[in-house]
Amino acid sequence: MERQIDEAEKQGNRRQAAGLETALAEARKSCTDTSLYQDMARGYRCIRIGSR
């Protein structure tokens, strides 16, 4: 998502960048270390997102 945000900003597509930033913030909020461990215990996969 971070690369997509960068690309959208480079292309001057502020609306798309803003939408991607919102999605990234929601993913970071809902995908915590605790939720990762809980999901692993249940057999789910959640992709850890690095900080920007």
C-alpha positions in Angstrom: 0.0 0.0 0.0 2.8 2.4 0.8 4.2 2.0 -2.8 0.7 2.6 -4.2 0.4 5.8 -2.0 3.8 7.0 -3.3 2.8 6.3 -6.9 -0.5 8.1 -6.5 1.2 11.1 -5.1 3.8 11.1 -7.8 1.0 11.1 -10.4 -0.8 13.9 -8.6 -3.8 11.6 -7.7 -4.4 13.0 -4.2 -7.8 11.4 -3.9 -6.5 7.9 -4.5 -3.5 8.6 -2.2 -5.9 9.7 0.5 -8.1 6.6 0.2 -5.0 4.4 0.3 -3.7 6.2 3.4 -7.1 5.6 5.1 -7.0 1.9 4.2 -3.4 1.7 5.5 -4.3 3.4 8.8 -7.3 1.0 9.3 -5.0 -2.0 8.5 -2.5 -0.9 11.0 -5.1 -0.3 13.6 -6.8 -3.7 13.2 -3.6 -5.8 12.6 -1.8 -5.6 15.9 0.8 -8.0 17.3 -1.9 -9.4 19.6 -4.3 -10.0 16.7 -1.5 -11.6 14.7 -0.8 -14.1 17.4 -4.5 -14.8 17.9 -5.0 -15.3 14.2 -2.0 -17.6 13.9 -3.5 -19.7 16.7 -6.7 -19.9 14.7 -4.9 -20.6 11.5 -5.5 -17.3 9.9 -2.9 -15.1 8.2 -2.5 -11.4 8.6 0.2 -9.5 6.7 2.3 -7.3 9.0 2.6 -3.8 7.7 5.7 -1.8 8.4 5.7 1.7 9.7 5.8 4.5 7.3 
